Amino acid sequence: MSERKPPGVTFESWVDRQIRTAQERGEFDDLPGAGKPLPGAGAPLDEQWWVKEQIRREGLSGDALLPTPLRLRREVERLPATAAELTDERSVRDLAAELNRRIVEHLRFPEGPRVAVAPVDVEAVVARWRADRAAAAPQAPEPAPEPAPEPPRRERRRWFRNRFRR
């Protein structure tokens, strides 16, 4: 369909003819979704449908669309759960420090709605991470006490054998 519309032919009739000839050649046969209803048909029209569809297709969360203070506040709320996934204390400290850096940056140059956001206490985050880790660590069962080893057996002589050997 790379040919140009000839002069003197109305656009509608030219397009209709292109579609009809493509149908006759069978170019529309076996297309994916043939005979199926259109997705979203009958649903109320949403003004932001394309944004929601893009977010769904890209596998993103809606947090990316939030203003900066709301996004930071949500990250503060989710910090314990995010820290619980980390395996060492240094990573937890780095995570909290990075969040604090972004919060301070926002406080210096605020944008968006006025929402109270304060830096987090890194030591409190680390203490909670340690406590959660200690509670989640499976308690190793105490090993069963081993039976006391038997003393080496001496060769016992029977008294009656000794008595009659003489």
Secondary structure, DSSP 8 states (H G I E B T S, - for coil): --S---TTS-HHHHHHHHHHHHHHHTTTTT-TTTTS--TTTTS---TTHHHHHHHHHHT--GGGGS-HHHHHHHHHHHHHHHHHT--SHHHHHHHHHHHHHHHHHHHHS--SS--------HHHHHHHHHHHHHHHS---------------------HHHHHHH-
